[in-house]
């Protein structure tokens, strides 16, 4: 018994030693930001708007999906170094990808609505996209890393060529192409079936994951070198965004009634994620990795705890936010208003009925605080248990 305990402790210490804490910290930070946006969904506050408070409440969460997908690619590269076998890595990515797609259609979908009525709401959301990108990456990992890097950057930079290609296809294929890149087609699950809302297409996100995989080569270098490279890459991407977005403001001047220049400058296209959107979000994220290398203290520890178990956090935070929001509605209005979210969480609520931003952020803080001990427990379990299934969540 004692020998088994020692082996478990040594295994946990080995795993901790091989983790790169800066990646956990940055990943944890974006997981926390994600909760802001999902509390916003149930608060009735719109996704952006003319006021700075509403706009930046949404804008800060734009960093989540790009960082989540990019760092998933980096994690895949680091996992491959431990496995020492492209075939095993490919099998792991394909298996985990299928699991994520199934979770999106079952557990996550039920968490959004607290129901199983598929007739009105099927979402191809971020976890759906992440799963399919992992399945595609499972094929790509057999290529040289340089080829994967080129693939990722080309997909990101030249994604727009897929629109005319898709529109040139027979109309019967447009609904399939909508999962790859938007052509404005309606997607339904079978003839006369429920509509599918394709929130995240595979392009450019598979390119983001591929670029993140290639970025893994930087994270394996010595501390000083990877810190320097993260700053160079991150700041260069950010400067390129500032230049290109600034040129856009000049070339396309504001029309009557347009938002302020700073809002137009930062309001880049997310669906699908444009090259400018990805420069705006991934540049600072990569630079932040260099900063996180030097961060210590309890805040870093909390973020690293979340960052070590991102999928566990994700699966818990939606139902927790949903349940907490219903309680807040009950306290505030005397009714949970569950019917608003029974078929889809993305509903329009009249301005006079929406939460204030102060209430939104209070609920966000409560939810994150409640998630911490659960994620800490699961992180310990994952680091000390030999159960293979824990690798997938």
C-alpha positions in Angstrom: 0.0 0.0 0.0 2.8 2.4 1.0 4.7 1.5 -2.2 1.7 2.3 -4.3 1.2 5.6 -2.6 4.9 6.5 -3.3 4.5 5.6 -7.0 1.4 7.8 -7.2 3.2 10.7 -5.6 6.2 10.3 -7.9 3.9 10.2 -10.9 2.2 13.3 -9.8 5.5 15.1 -9.3 6.7 14.0 -12.7 3.6 15.3 -14.4 3.9 18.6 -12.5 7.5 19.0 -13.5 6.8 18.5 -17.2 4.0 21.0 -17.3 4.7 24.5 -18.6 3.0 26.7 -16.0 2.8 29.8 -18.2 0.5 27.8 -20.6 -1.7 26.8 -17.7 -1.9 30.3 -16.5 -2.8 31.8 -19.8 -5.3 29.0 -20.5 -6.8 29.5 -17.1 -7.2 33.3 -17.7 -9.1 32.7 -20.9 -11.3 30.1 -19.2 -12.2 32.7 -16.6 -13.0 35.3 -19.3 -15.2 32.8 -21.0 -17.5 32.8 -18.0 -18.2 36.5 -18.4 -19.7 35.9 -21.9 -21.8 33.0 -20.8 -23.2 34.8 -17.8 -24.0 37.6 -20.3 -26.0 35.1 -22.4 -28.4 34.5 -19.5 -28.4 38.2 -18.3 -30.0 39.6 -21.5 -27.1 41.9 -22.0 -26.4 42.0 -25.8 -23.3 40.8 -27.5 -21.7 44.2 -27.9 -23.3 47.6 -28.3 -22.7 51.3 -28.6 -21.7 51.8 -25.0 -18.2 51.1 -23.9 -19.3 49.0 -20.9 -21.4 46.6 -23.0 -18.9 46.6 -25.9 -15.9 45.7 -23.8 -17.8 43.1 -21.7 -18.1 41.2 -25.0 -14.8 42.3 -26.5 -12.6 40.9 -23.7 -14.2 37.5 -24.2 -13.1 37.4 -27.9 -9.7 36.2 -26.7 -11.2 32.9 -25.4 -11.9 30.8 -28.5 -8.6 31.7 -30.4 -6.5 31.0 -27.3 -8.5 27.9 -26.5 -8.0 26.4 -30.0 -4.4 27.6 -30.4 -3.3 26.2 -27.0 -5.1 23.0 -27.7 -2.8 22.6 -30.7 0.2 23.4 -28.5 -0.9 20.8 -26.0 -1.2 18.2 -28.8 2.4 18.9 -29.8 3.6 18.5 -26.2 1.5 15.3 -25.8 3.2 13.9 -28.9 6.6 14.5 -27.4 5.6 12.4 -24.4 4.1 9.6 -26.6 7.1 9.5 -29.0 4.7 8.0 -31.6 2.8 9.9 -34.3 0.4 7.0 -34.6 -0.5 7.0 -30.9 -0.9 10.8 -30.9 -3.1 10.6 -34.0 -5.3 8.0 -32.3 -5.6 10.0 -29.2 -6.6 13.2 -31.0 -9.1 11.4 -33.2 -10.7 9.7 -30.1 -10.8 12.9 -28.1 -12.2 14.8 -31.1 -15.1 12.4 -31.5 -15.8 12.6 -27.7 -15.9 16.4 -27.9 -18.4 16.4 -30.8 -20.6 14.0 -28.9 -20.4 16.1 -25.7 -21.4 19.2 -27.7 -24.5 17.4 -29.0 -25.5 15.9 -25.6 -24.2 17.2 -22.3 -23.4 20.7 -23.4 -26.5 21.1 -25.4 -28.6 20.0 -22.4 -26.6 22.3 -20.2 -27.6 25.4 -22.3 -31.3 24.6 -22.2 -31.9 22.2 -19.3 -33.9 20.2 -21.8 -33.5 17.6 -24.6 -35.9 19.1 -27.2 -33.8 19.0 -30.4 -36.6 20.4 -32.6 -35.6 24.0 -32.2 -32.0 24.3 -31.1 -28.9 22.4 -32.3 -25.6 24.3 -32.0 -22.4 23.6 -33.8 -20.5 25.5 -31.1 -16.9 25.9 -30.0 -16.6 22.3 -28.6 -18.0 20.9 -31.8 -15.5 22.8 -33.8 -12.7 21.9 -31.4 -13.5 18.2 -31.8 -13.5 18.3 -35.6 -10.3 20.3 -35.6 -8.7 17.6 -33.4 -9.9 14.9 -35.8 -8.3 16.8 -38.7 -5.1 17.5 -36.7 -4.9 13.7 -36.1 -4.2 13.4 -39.9 -1.9 16.4 -40.0 0.5 15.3 -37.2 2.0 12.8 -39.5 3.5 15.7 -41.6 6.6 17.6 -40.8 6.0 20.4 -38.3 7.1 23.0 -40.8 4.4 21.8 -43.2 1.8 22.0 -40.5 2.9 25.5 -39.7 2.6 26.6 -43.3 -0.8 24.9 -43.6 -2.1 26.7 -40.5 -0.9 30.2 -41.6 -2.2 29.7 -45.2 -5.6 28.7 -43.9 -5.8 31.7 -41.6 -4.5 34.3 -44.1 -6.3 33.1 -47.3 -9.6 31.8 -45.8 -11.7 34.1 -47.9 -11.0 32.2 -51.1 -13.4 29.5 -49.7 -16.4 31.7 -50.1 -16.4 31.8 -54.0 -15.4 28.1 -54.0 -18.3 27.2 -51.9 -20.8 29.3 -53.9 -19.6 27.7 -57.1 -20.6 24.2 -55.8 -24.0 22.8 -56.6 -26.7 24.2 -54.3 -27.3 20.8 -52.8 -23.8 20.9 -51.3 -24.1 24.4 -49.8 -25.4 23.2 -46.5 -22.4 20.8 -46.1 -20.0 23.6 -47.1 -21.6 25.8 -44.4 -19.7 23.7 -41.8 -16.4 24.4 -43.6 -16.9 28.1 -44.4 -20.0 30.3 -44.5 -21.9 30.6 -47.8 -25.2 31.7 -46.2 -26.9 28.3 -46.6 -29.5 27.0 -44.2 -28.4 23.8 -42.4 -31.0 21.3 -41.2 -30.7 17.9 -39.6 -32.4 15.9 -42.3 -35.3 16.9 -44.6 -37.7 19.0 -42.6 -35.6 18.5 -39.4 -34.4 21.1 -36.9 -32.1 23.9 -38.0 -28.5 23.7 -37.0 -26.8 26.9 -36.0 -23.2 26.7 -37.2 -21.5 29.2 -34.9 -17.9 28.0 -35.6 -16.9 26.7 -39.0 -13.9 24.5 -39.5 -12.0 27.2 -41.3 -10.1 29.2 -40.1 -10.1 27.3 -36.8 -8.3 24.2 -38.1 -5.6 26.6 -39.2 -5.4 28.1 -35.7 -5.0 24.7 -34.1 -2.3 23.7 -36.7 -0.4 27.0 -36.0 -0.7 26.3 -32.3 0.7 22.8 -32.8 3.7 24.2 -34.6 4.1 26.8 -31.8 4.7 23.9 -29.5 8.3 23.7 -30.9 8.9 27.1 -29.3 7.6 26.0 -26.0 10.1 23.2 -25.8 13.1 25.6 -25.9 14.9 26.9 -22.9 13.1 29.4 -20.7 15.0 32.5 -21.9 14.7 31.7 -25.6 11.0 30.8 -25.5 10.2 33.9 -23.5 12.0 36.1 -26.1 10.3 34.3 -29.0 6.9 34.6 -27.5 7.4 38.3 -27.1 8.7 38.8 -30.6 5.9 36.8 -32.2 3.1 38.2 -30.0 4.1 41.8 -30.3 4.8 41.5 -34.0 1.3 40.1 -34.6 -0.2 42.9 -32.4 1.7 45.6 -34.3 0.6 44.1 -37.6 -3.0 44.2 -36.4 -2.7 47.8 -35.3 -1.3 48.8 -38.7 -3.8 46.9 -40.8 -6.8 47.9 -38.7 -5.7 51.5 -38.7 -5.4 51.5 -42.5 -9.0 50.0 -42.5 -10.3 53.0 -40.5 -8.8 55.4 -43.1 -9.9 53.5 -46.2 -13.4 52.9 -44.8 -14.3 56.2 -43.0 -17.2 56.2 -40.6 -20.8 56.7 -41.8 -23.4 58.8 -40.1 -24.3 57.3 -36.7 -21.4 54.9 -36.7 -19.7 53.9 -33.4 -16.6 55.6 -32.2 -13.3 55.0 -33.9 -12.0 52.8 -31.1 -15.0 50.5 -31.2 -14.8 50.3 -35.0 -11.0 49.6 -34.7 -11.6 46.7 -32.3 -14.8 45.4 -33.7 -13.4 42.7 -36.0 -15.3 39.9 -37.6 -15.5 36.8 -35.4 -18.0 34.6 -37.3 -16.0 33.5 -39.2 -12.8 34.6 -37.4 -11.1 37.0 -39.9 -7.3 37.3 -40.1 -7.5 40.7 -38.3 -9.6 39.2 -35.5 -7.0 36.4 -35.0 -4.1 38.9 -35.1 -5.9 41.1 -32.6 -6.5 38.2 -30.2 -3.6 35.7 -30.7 -0.9 38.4 -30.8 -1.5 39.6 -27.2 -2.2 36.0 -26.0 1.2 34.8 -27.3 3.0 37.8 -25.7 1.1 37.1 -22.5 2.7 33.7 -22.3 6.1 35.4 -21.9 4.7 37.6 -19.1 3.2 34.5 -17.4 6.6 32.9 -17.2 7.4 35.5 -14.5 4.1 35.5 -12.7 3.8 33.9 -9.3 1.5 34.1 -6.3 -2.0 33.0 -5.5 -3.7 34.6 -8.6 -1.3 32.7 -10.8 -2.0 29.6 -8.8 -5.8 30.0 -9.2 -5.5 30.5 -13.0 -3.1 27.6 -13.4 -5.6 25.4 -11.5 -8.3 26.3 -14.1 -5.8 26.0 -16.9 -4.9 22.4 -16.0 -8.5 21.2 -16.4 -10.0 23.3 -19.1 -12.5 20.7 -20.4 -13.7 19.9 -16.9 -14.2 23.6 -16.2 -16.1 24.0 -19.5 -18.5 21.1 -18.8 -19.2 22.5 -15.3 -19.5 26.2 -16.0 -22.4 26.2 -18.4 -24.9 24.4 -16.2 -23.7 26.2 -13.1 -24.1 29.6 -14.8 -27.6 28.5 -16.1 -28.8 27.4 -12.7 -27.3 30.5 -11.0 -28.9 32.8 -13.5 -32.3 31.2 -12.9 -31.9 31.8 -9.2 -30.9 35.4 -9.8 -33.9 36.0 -12.0 -36.1 34.5 -9.2 -34.6 36.8 -6.6 -34.8 39.8 -8.9 -38.1 39.3 -10.6 -40.0 36.7 -8.5 -39.8 34.3 -11.5 -37.0 32.1 -12.9 -38.1 32.8 -16.5 -36.9 29.3 -17.4 -39.1 29.4 -20.5 -36.9 32.0 -22.1 -34.0 29.5 -22.2 -35.9 26.2 -22.7 -35.2 25.9 -26.4 -32.2 28.1 -26.9 -30.0 30.3 -24.6 -29.5 33.0 -27.2 -32.7 35.1 -26.7 -33.5 38.7 -27.0 -34.6 40.3 -23.7 -36.1 43.8 -23.6 -33.7 46.5 -22.4 -35.7 47.3 -19.3 -35.6 43.6 -18.2 -31.9 43.1 -18.6 -29.4 42.8 -15.8 -27.1 45.7 -15.0 -23.4 45.2 -15.8 -22.7 45.3 -12.1 -25.0 42.4 -11.4 -23.6 40.5 -14.4 -20.0 40.8 -13.0 -21.1 39.9 -9.4 -22.7 36.7 -10.7 -19.6 36.0 -12.8 -17.4 36.3 -9.7 -19.6 34.0 -7.7 -19.6 31.3 -10.4 -15.8 31.4 -10.8 -15.3 31.2 -7.1 -17.6 28.2 -6.9 -15.7 26.5 -9.7 -12.3 26.8 -8.1 -12.5 24.0 -5.4 -14.1 21.6 -7.9 -11.4 22.2 -10.5 -8.7 22.0 -7.8 -10.1 18.6 -6.7 -10.3 17.3 -10.3 -6.8 18.6 -11.0 -5.4 16.6 -8.1 -7.4 13.6 -9.2 -6.1 13.8 -12.7 -2.4 14.2 -11.6 -2.5 11.3 -9.1 -4.8 8.8 -10.8 -3.7 6.2 -13.4 -7.1 6.1 -15.0 -6.7 6.5 -18.7 -10.1 8.1 -19.3 -9.0 11.2 -17.3 -6.7 12.2 -20.2 -9.8 13.0 -22.3 -11.6 15.4 -19.9 
